[in-house]
Amino acid sequence: MGKTVLTGKHFWYGNIAIAEGAIAAGCRFFAGYPITPASEIAEHISRRFPQIGGIFVQFEDELASMAAILGASWTGVKSMTSTSGPGFSLMQENIGLGAMMEVPTVIVNTQRGGPSTGLPTLTGQGDVMQAKWGSHGQYEIIALSPDSPQEAFDLTIRCFNLAEKYRVPVILLASETIAHSAGKVVVPPEDEIELVYRKKPKVPPEEYLPYRPDEDLVPPMACAGEGYTITTTGLTHNEKGYPDTTAEAQEKLARRLNDKIRKHRKDIVDVKEENMEDAKIAVVSYGQVSRPAKRAVKMAREEGIKAGSIKLITIWPFAEHVIHKWAKQVEYFIVPELNYGQIYLEVKREADGNAQTILIPRMGGTLFTPREIYQEIKKVNKK
């Protein structure tokens, strides 16, 4: 057996950091199908899992892969899949199933240019709204977005922790740029990595109801082989897990599935704010765009422009309270995105007319330079 967690300092590509982050988080089942630019995650895990007692399976497609990780999670194992644009589309029905059955699992979407097969080898941020609304019905999901190999490692662990805590599929919205960028990754000692595991029932099997929530709105999760009777379905169901398609049951269940995330928004949402204490212009960014955005703000401040940055680490649920707070101070939000405006719309909604929101879109598969964002800051500052 090989070493489970590769502690110490490494020089890893983002995809390798994601794979190692999953291993450090305790993931021991991976199901997937090769797709550019995510394939190295599966390739690396396929080599590492046999060394640590994990199970890797390449399935016939992304639909089967998503179904498999849901089933694996019900056995008590932490599970994951990885994909990109077209594969992520194919997974949507079973992501909705995971939300309805409250299955903790992690989906990595290494974004590329789209739609359709689009730009398989180039980057993008076009799947942001799909991550939130890709499946049908009313539900809440959690999605995080890294800006470096180090964050790719760290946020993969956080994805697993959030999935286990809130019993929900969690998405890591990576990108081709992050996947194929190499950088320093520091892996702490194994006993310093904080891991979360799903709650277990505290009642005897005869009293257990699979979907009776605790005060935090999350039901304890018994798994197959632990002596409990488990009934689960994609249909609207009652606390026993039995189908109940009445209006009352749907209202009760849908509210709880949403509220177990919404009511914990401030505990889930993670943002990094810099130079915001006197900012009149705020650059809101996420993922790979956060790095040139940070440099652009620094360039602006060196010229005396009161600019600040808000880096969204958590994409969903959206940091509504953060934007709402700063909209009372700043005059402009600038949102650079590798799409035609997705998080921009959320920022504009929460600005609520208190601050003007300006989109800098790009869809060509290339990153912004710091100077391009800086020039937009300068232009806005002259208004």
HUBEL-V154334 format. One record per residue. N is the residue number from 1. OMEGA is omega in radians with two decimals (999 if undefined). NEAR is the number of other C-alpha atoms within 12 Angstrom. Layout:
# HUBEL-V154334
N:OMEGA:NEAR ; N:OMEGA:NEAR
This chain:
# HUBEL-V154334
1:3.14:11 ; 2:3.11:13 ; 3:-3.07:16 ; 4:-3.13:27 ; 5:-3.10:31 ; 6:-3.08:27 ; 7:3.11:22 ; 8:-3.10:14 ; 9:-3.10:16 ; 10:3.01:21 ; 11:-2.98:21 ; 12:2.88:33 ; 13:-3.11:32 ; 14:-3.14:43 ; 15:3.11:47 ; 16:3.10:39 ; 17:3.09:46 ; 18:3.14:54 ; 19:-3.14:49 ; 20:3.06:44 ; 21:3.10:46 ; 22:3.13:47 ; 23:3.13:44 ; 24:3.12:40 ; 25:3.14:41 ; 26:3.11:37 ; 27:3.13:46 ; 28:3.02:38 ; 29:3.10:42 ; 30:3.04:48 ; 31:-3.11:43 ; 32:3.12:42 ; 33:-3.05:36 ; 34:3.06:28 ; 35:3.06:31 ; 36:0.04:34 ; 37:-3.09:40 ; 38:-2.92:46 ; 39:-3.09:33 ; 40:3.09:31 ; 41:3.13:47 ; 42:-3.12:38 ; 43:-3.13:29 ; 44:3.13:29 ; 45:3.13:40 ; 46:3.09:30 ; 47:-3.04:23 ; 48:-3.05:31 ; 49:3.11:32 ; 50:-3.14:21 ; 51:-3.00:19 ; 52:3.10:24 ; 53:3.09:22 ; 54:3.14:28 ; 55:3.07:28 ; 56:3.09:32 ; 57:2.96:31 ; 58:-3.10:27 ; 59:-3.07:21 ; 60:3.11:16 ; 61:-3.08:25 ; 62:3.10:34 ; 63:3.14:29 ; 64:-3.13:26 ; 65:-3.13:38 ; 66:3.10:44 ; 67:-3.09:34 ; 68:-3.11:36 ; 69:3.03:42 ; 70:3.13:43 ; 71:-3.14:30 ; 72:-3.13:32 ; 73:3.11:39 ; 74:3.07:32 ; 75:3.09:24 ; 76:-3.11:28 ; 77:3.03:32 ; 78:-3.00:44 ; 79:-3.07:46 ; 80:2.93:52 ; 81:3.05:56 ; 82:-3.07:54 ; 83:3.00:47 ; 84:-2.97:51 ; 85:-3.08:43 ; 86:3.10:34 ; 87:3.10:40 ; 88:3.08:44 ; 89:-3.12:30 ; 90:-3.10:26 ; 91:-2.92:38 ; 92:-3.12:35 ; 93:-3.11:25 ; 94:2.97:34 ; 95:3.05:46 ; 96:3.08:36 ; 97:3.11:32 ; 98:3.10:39 ; 99:-3.13:45 ; 100:-3.13:39 ; 101:3.11:41 ; 102:-3.09:49 ; 103:3.10:52 ; 104:3.10:48 ; 105:-3.07:59 ; 106:3.08:55 ; 107:3.06:52 ; 108:3.05:55 ; 109:3.09:52 ; 110:-2.95:51 ; 111:3.06:51 ; 112:3.14:44 ; 113:3.13:34 ; 114:0.08:28 ; 115:-3.09:22 ; 116:-3.14:17 ; 117:2.88:20 ; 118:-3.11:21 ; 119:-3.01:25 ; 120:-3.04:29 ; 121:-3.12:27 ; 122:-2.93:31 ; 123:3.10:42 ; 124:3.04:46 ; 125:-3.02:48 ; 126:-3.05:41 ; 127:-3.04:43 ; 128:3.13:43 ; 129:3.09:26 ; 130:3.11:33 ; 131:-3.11:43 ; 132:-2.96:33 ; 133:-3.00:25 ; 134:3.11:27 ; 135:-3.05:25 ; 136:3.12:18 ; 137:-3.10:26 ; 138:3.12:22 ; 139:3.05:35 ; 140:-3.13:40 ; 141:3.06:50 ; 142:3.10:51 ; 143:3.11:45 ; 144:-3.10:48 ; 145:-3.12:48 ; 146:3.11:49 ; 147:-3.08:39 ; 148:3.04:39 ; 149:3.11:39 ; 150:3.10:34 ; 151:3.09:40 ; 152:3.09:48 ; 153:-3.06:48 ; 154:-3.06:36 ; 155:3.04:41 ; 156:3.08:50 ; 157:3.14:41 ; 158:3.08:40 ; 159:3.13:51 ; 160:-3.14:48 ; 161:3.13:37 ; 162:3.11:41 ; 163:-3.12:44 ; 164:-3.07:38 ; 165:-3.03:34 ; 166:3.13:43 ; 167:-3.08:45 ; 168:2.97:40 ; 169:3.13:49 ; 170:-3.05:48 ; 171:2.96:50 ; 172:3.14:55 ; 173:3.08:52 ; 174:-3.14:53 ; 175:3.12:50 ; 176:-3.13:45 ; 177:3.13:39 ; 178:-3.10:44 ; 179:-3.01:48 ; 180:2.98:33 ; 181:3.12:27 ; 182:3.14:23 ; 183:3.13:25 ; 184:3.08:21 ; 185:3.11:29 ; 186:3.12:25 ; 187:-3.09:32 ; 188:3.04:20 ; 189:-3.03:15 ; 190:-3.11:20 ; 191:3.09:12 ; 192:3.12:12 ; 193:-3.11:23 ; 194:3.14:18 ; 195:3.12:27 ; 196:3.09:23 ; 197:-3.09:29 ; 198:3.09:30 ; 199:3.08:25 ; 200:-3.14:25 ; 201:3.07:27 ; 202:3.14:17 ; 203:3.08:16 ; 204:-3.07:14 ; 205:-3.09:19 ; 206:-3.14:14 ; 207:-3.02:16 ; 208:3.00:27 ; 209:-3.00:29 ; 210:-3.07:37 ; 211:3.00:36 ; 212:-3.04:26 ; 213:2.93:28 ; 214:-3.12:20 ; 215:3.12:13 ; 216:3.11:20 ; 217:3.12:27 ; 218:3.13:36 ; 219:2.96:35 ; 220:-3.02:32 ; 221:2.96:40 ; 222:-3.11:35 ; 223:-3.11:30 ; 224:3.09:19 ; 225:-3.12:12 ; 226:3.05:17 ; 227:-3.12:15 ; 228:3.02:23 ; 229:-3.09:23 ; 230:3.03:28 ; 231:3.14:24 ; 232:-3.07:32 ; 233:3.03:26 ; 234:3.07:27 ; 235:2.96:24 ; 236:-3.01:31 ; 237:3.07:31 ; 238:-3.07:31 ; 239:3.05:29 ; 240:-3.05:24 ; 241:-3.14:27 ; 242:3.09:22 ; 243:3.08:21 ; 244:-3.02:21 ; 245:3.05:19 ; 246:3.12:15 ; 247:-3.12:13 ; 248:-3.14:14 ; 249:3.12:21 ; 250:3.13:24 ; 251:-3.09:21 ; 252:-3.08:23 ; 253:-3.10:37 ; 254:3.10:28 ; 255:-3.10:22 ; 256:3.13:33 ; 257:3.10:38 ; 258:-3.03:29 ; 259:3.12:25 ; 260:3.03:34 ; 261:-3.07:36 ; 262:-3.08:27 ; 263:3.08:21 ; 264:-3.07:27 ; 265:-3.05:26 ; 266:3.06:19 ; 267:-3.09:19 ; 268:-3.01:31 ; 269:3.12:30 ; 270:3.08:30 ; 271:3.05:31 ; 272:-3.11:23 ; 273:3.12:28 ; 274:3.10:27 ; 275:-3.10:26 ; 276:-3.03:29 ; 277:3.13:18 ; 278:-3.00:20 ; 279:2.98:30 ; 280:3.06:33 ; 281:3.14:43 ; 282:3.07:51 ; 283:3.14:53 ; 284:-3.07:52 ; 285:3.12:47 ; 286:3.11:46 ; 287:-3.03:47 ; 288:-3.14:42 ; 289:-3.09:44 ; 290:-3.09:38 ; 291:3.03:32 ; 292:3.10:30 ; 293:3.12:42 ; 294:3.13:37 ; 295:3.13:28 ; 296:3.11:36 ; 297:3.11:42 ; 298:3.11:27 ; 299:-3.13:25 ; 300:-3.12:34 ; 301:3.08:27 ; 302:3.09:16 ; 303:3.09:15 ; 304:3.11:17 ; 305:-3.11:27 ; 306:-3.14:31 ; 307:3.08:42 ; 308:-3.12:40 ; 309:3.03:46 ; 310:3.14:41 ; 311:3.12:41 ; 312:3.05:41 ; 313:3.00:39 ; 314:3.11:41 ; 315:3.07:42 ; 316:-0.01:39 ; 317:-3.05:39 ; 318:-3.10:40 ; 319:-3.07:38 ; 320:-3.07:29 ; 321:-3.14:23 ; 322:-3.14:31 ; 323:-3.14:40 ; 324:3.14:23 ; 325:-3.06:20 ; 326:3.10:35 ; 327:3.11:32 ; 328:-3.11:23 ; 329:-3.02:25 ; 330:3.08:33 ; 331:-3.10:28 ; 332:2.86:39 ; 333:3.03:46 ; 334:-3.08:46 ; 335:3.03:41 ; 336:-3.12:48 ; 337:3.05:39 ; 338:3.08:39 ; 339:-3.10:33 ; 340:3.08:25 ; 341:3.10:28 ; 342:3.03:32 ; 343:3.04:44 ; 344:-3.12:34 ; 345:3.10:28 ; 346:3.10:30 ; 347:3.14:40 ; 348:3.13:27 ; 349:-3.09:23 ; 350:3.05:26 ; 351:2.97:32 ; 352:3.10:21 ; 353:-3.13:18 ; 354:3.10:21 ; 355:3.11:26 ; 356:-3.12:30 ; 357:-3.06:32 ; 358:3.14:31 ; 359:2.91:30 ; 360:-3.07:32 ; 361:3.00:29 ; 362:-3.10:26 ; 363:-3.06:25 ; 364:3.13:23 ; 365:3.12:26 ; 366:-3.12:24 ; 367:2.92:34 ; 368:2.89:34 ; 369:3.06:21 ; 370:-3.09:25 ; 371:3.13:21 ; 372:3.12:24 ; 373:3.10:40 ; 374:3.13:35 ; 375:3.09:23 ; 376:3.07:33 ; 377:3.14:44 ; 378:-3.13:26 ; 379:-3.12:17 ; 380:-3.09:27 ; 381:-3.12:25 ; 382:-3.09:13 ; 383:999:12
